[in-house]
Amino acid sequence: MPSWLIALDRYFPIRYLFWLFCAVAAMLSAFVWVAFGQWGWAALTFVLLVGLGVRDSLQSRHAVLRNYPVIGHLRFLLEFIRPEIRQYFIESDNESHPFSRQQRSLVYQRAKGDSDKRPFGTQLDVGAQGYEWINHSLVPTQVASHDFRVTIGEGRAQPYSASVFNISAMSFGALSANAILALNGGAKRGGFAHDTGEGSISVHHRVHGGDLVWEIGSGYFGCRSDDGRFDAERFTANARDPQVKMIELKLSQGAKPGHGGVLPGPKVTAEIAAARGVPIGVDCISPSRHSAFDTPLEMLRFIARLRELSGGKPTGFKLCIGHPWEWLAICKAMLETGITPDFIVVDGAEGGTGAAPLEFTDHVGAPLQEGLLLVHNTLVGLNLRAQIRLGAAGKVVSAFDIARMMALGADWCNAARGFMFALGCIQAQHCHTGACPTGVTTQDPLRQRALVVPDKIERIYRFHRNTLEALRELVQAAGLTHPNQIRATHIVRRGGEREVRLLVNLLPFVQPGELLAAARGEVPWPHAVFEVYWPLAQASSFAPAA
Ligand SMILES: Cc1cc2nc3c(=O)[nH]c(=O)nc-3n(C[C@H](O)[C@H](O)[C@H](O)COP(=O)(O)O)c2cc1C
């Protein structure tokens, strides 16, 4: 939808215009019919269309119809006739889409509880370069439950038993109040975690009581002083809430690493302002870097302080890998201080966002495979892996995506846009305009009415449960009993027509303690990235040593 139409729609919901036209036409033709006995067919047609519009705006299954009564049927008609025509009409201004139709329809099916089985065999080209599969066993196992878990913060006062699949960080503000309610309600129903995003904890996060991961970004929303700096007292008040299970310090997100964020003043409603602790209607800025610490050493001490103030809840950080020496500097600071985070969430550059410049979404930060592998390998090589759990996020929507991340070293996965699809997102990519057609990423009360919370809570719960059910089937087929047993020896990738290799032979994996031994000069460096950047990394600064 062109931007001028979106702007106009903010003042008058033009998407109701056709419905309104039908109402006027119904009255006119009814009058002509009663007065002159003509146009009866027109009166009937328009009355039926008006009735359809009423039904559309009251039903809860299709968010698009609630927001686009009567005309919304065009989308389904086009989808029914030929998906390509639909693609052209509805999403004409978006040449490329982050997620394919197959990926989205799998999420829709699992969220709706429709059969996610495929007839006739794979639609993938198994001969294509990069095609991947997991090897099955002749002796599959029987695993009773899909509820796979990982314990985070073992040995801390309040360790958390997390699902291996959770809702990734998305702020209230980027998402609508109804979206937050549905996500958190689904998390409560399914016993999995919901990350607040840097927008902090809102009243909508508290209604259903689903487990929260409280994310602390550079704006310190929900724990900030009037001048925008970290406020320990306000932090403690929120962090000690029993609904908060973990504390996540946000260093960067894949879609816009090193780039702050602004929520424009007009979007800073009273509710958003209250959640963040900022003034209403004023641009709400997330600086591109933190003010609470300047060096890796200070960052780890800050993490230890957050953990203490929270009463011993698992505390960690989220990042997208940028300069390798900065990541290695954090590791050197861990070795020097003995302070370790309880978890690290690695976000891939392919990750999503509410809004970011193209250059950042397309060309800044390491993709998930490389970022996750570097983090996992470093911790293994430094004998720190046992204390630190790893989360991974970046285009994870299916059970195979989760299995693949486990093979690369992850202990659990987070998804953002996967859960947005389960909420009814149609990838219209209007998140930054406030004109989301399905009420997911808008603060417009009329538009978010399209998202019917009780209905979407079920969809969030079902998407999670059916994805883990599929994961249970994969684990069984591979002859395993838990996804954390999936290794790079289980997954194969096609390199060319006649070349297929196990991930373990294709990607570099480091042995326990190998980095420490290499740093002492006892063994060769396991990989050039360590040979080049370990000497440059310093615990006392994020800058490379001269
Ligand atoms: C609408 C939206 C808002 C987001 N907000 C945040 C945020 O506040 N903090 C954060 O760390 N990541 C944020 N992200 C990134 C996601 O948490 C996630 O790491 C990334 O999108 C990768 O996951 P996905 O591919 O499953 O979407 C956001 C993503 C989206 C799509």
The ligand as a Gaussian input file, in Angstrom:
#p B3LYP/6-31G(d) Opt

LIG

0 1
 C        9.312000      -6.546000      15.330000
 C       10.629000      -6.947000      15.928000
 C       11.089000      -6.298000      17.060000
 C       12.318000      -6.682000      17.636000
 N       12.743000      -6.070000      18.786000
 C       13.885000      -6.491000      19.383000
 C       14.309000      -5.938000      20.638000
 O       13.673000      -5.071000      21.223000
 N       15.463000      -6.425000      21.180000
 C       16.212000      -7.396000      20.565000
 O       17.242000      -7.815000      21.116000
 N       15.837000      -7.940000      19.382000
 C       14.702000      -7.511000      18.799000
 N       14.300000      -8.094000      17.616000
 C       15.123000      -9.184000      17.036000
 C       14.552000     -10.535000      17.425000
 O       14.464000     -10.693000      18.790000
 C       15.384000     -11.695000      16.874000
 O       16.586000     -11.752000      17.530000
 C       15.592000     -11.658000      15.405000
 O       14.505000     -11.169000      14.760000
 C       15.860000     -13.046000      14.850000
 O       14.796000     -13.828000      14.957000
 P       13.737000     -14.198000      13.814000
 O       14.519000     -14.489000      12.563000
 O       13.055000     -15.384000      14.371000
 O       12.858000     -13.023000      13.626000
 C       13.091000      -7.711000      17.028000
 C       12.625000      -8.361000      15.875000
 C       11.410000      -7.994000      15.327000
 C       10.943000      -8.713000      14.093000

